[in-house]
Amino acid sequence: MGNPKISVIIPIYNVEEYIEDTLNSLLNQTIIKDMEILMIDDGWQSDYGVWEFNSKTFPNPKEMIQELHDLGFKVMLWIVP
């Protein structure tokens, strides 16, 4: 039987020093290969910068993410308020 797909939800408010180790630990584990990682930051700070989606640069983000998955990349989508 195959491994089930799971969602790992990581709260990331004020934990900058732990994020890299946490993600590496998840990505390097060998038990479950089919997972998604959701990082939730509910404390957006101006230090992070101002991010605006540019639809001219990325006209079809879903297709772009699928293409990256097909090429073997792991993709993180950061949704901000």
Backbone torsions as a table, in degrees:
resi	resn	phi	psi	omega
1	MET	NA	138.5	-179.4
2	GLY	-74.7	163.4	176.7
3	ASN	-72.9	139.8	177.7
4	PRO	-74.1	151.6	173.9
5	LYS	-76.6	133.6	178.7
6	ILE	-127.3	159.5	173.3
7	SER	-111.6	128.2	176.2
8	VAL	-106.8	120.0	-178.3
9	ILE	-106.5	123.0	-176.9
10	ILE	-119.6	114.8	172.6
11	PRO	-73.4	132.9	-173.1
12	ILE	-125.8	24.0	179.2
13	TYR	-73.8	119.1	177.9
14	ASN	59.1	40.5	178.2
15	VAL	-129.5	33.7	-175.7
16	GLU	-52.0	-37.0	-175.2
17	GLU	-72.2	-13.0	-177.8
18	TYR	-107.7	-12.8	-171.7
19	ILE	-60.7	-48.2	-176.8
20	GLU	-60.3	-47.0	179.3
21	ASP	-63.4	-39.9	179.6
22	THR	-62.7	-48.8	-179.8
23	LEU	-64.8	-42.3	178.1
24	ASN	-61.0	-40.0	178.2
25	SER	-61.3	-45.1	179.3
26	LEU	-66.5	-45.4	-175.9
27	LEU	-71.1	-24.9	-178.2
28	ASN	-95.6	-3.7	178.2
29	GLN	-70.7	156.6	-172.7
30	THR	-114.1	-2.6	-175.3
31	ILE	-78.1	-49.6	-177.0
32	ILE	-119.0	119.9	-179.4
33	LYS	-97.1	-26.1	-174.9
34	ASP	-101.0	84.6	-178.7
35	MET	-137.6	160.0	170.5
36	GLU	-120.1	147.3	-179.1
37	ILE	-117.6	121.3	178.8
38	LEU	-110.6	119.7	177.8
39	MET	-105.1	118.9	-174.8
40	ILE	-108.1	118.3	177.4
41	ASP	-118.5	102.7	-178.1
42	ASP	-95.2	11.6	-179.7
43	GLY	-124.8	57.3	-178.0
44	TRP	-54.6	135.4	-179.1
45	GLN	-124.6	150.3	-179.8
46	SER	-63.7	-20.8	176.9
47	ASP	-59.8	-25.8	-178.6
48	TYR	-73.1	-17.0	-178.9
49	GLY	98.2	179.1	178.0
50	VAL	-108.8	117.6	-179.7
51	TRP	-111.3	128.6	176.3
52	GLU	-129.0	134.7	179.4
53	PHE	-72.7	132.5	179.5
54	ASN	-109.2	102.5	-176.8
55	SER	-69.6	-17.6	175.7
56	LYS	-74.5	-37.8	178.9
57	THR	-75.8	-36.3	-178.1
58	PHE	-125.5	76.7	-175.7
59	PRO	-67.6	-26.2	-179.3
60	ASN	-138.5	80.6	-175.1
61	PRO	-61.7	-35.7	179.6
62	LYS	-62.2	-44.0	178.4
63	GLU	-64.5	-39.5	179.7
64	MET	-63.7	-43.9	179.4
65	ILE	-64.8	-41.0	178.6
66	GLN	-63.5	-41.1	177.8
67	GLU	-62.0	-41.8	177.6
68	LEU	-64.4	-41.0	175.7
69	HIS	-61.0	-44.1	-179.8
70	ASP	-61.0	-30.0	178.7
71	LEU	-84.2	-2.1	176.7
72	GLY	96.6	6.6	-179.9
73	PHE	-83.0	149.8	169.3
74	LYS	-95.5	131.8	-173.3
75	VAL	-116.0	133.0	174.0
76	MET	-112.2	128.0	177.5
77	LEU	-106.7	123.2	-178.8
78	TRP	-109.1	113.9	-179.9
79	ILE	-101.3	126.2	-176.6
80	VAL	-123.3	155.2	179.0
81	PRO	-69.5	NA	NA
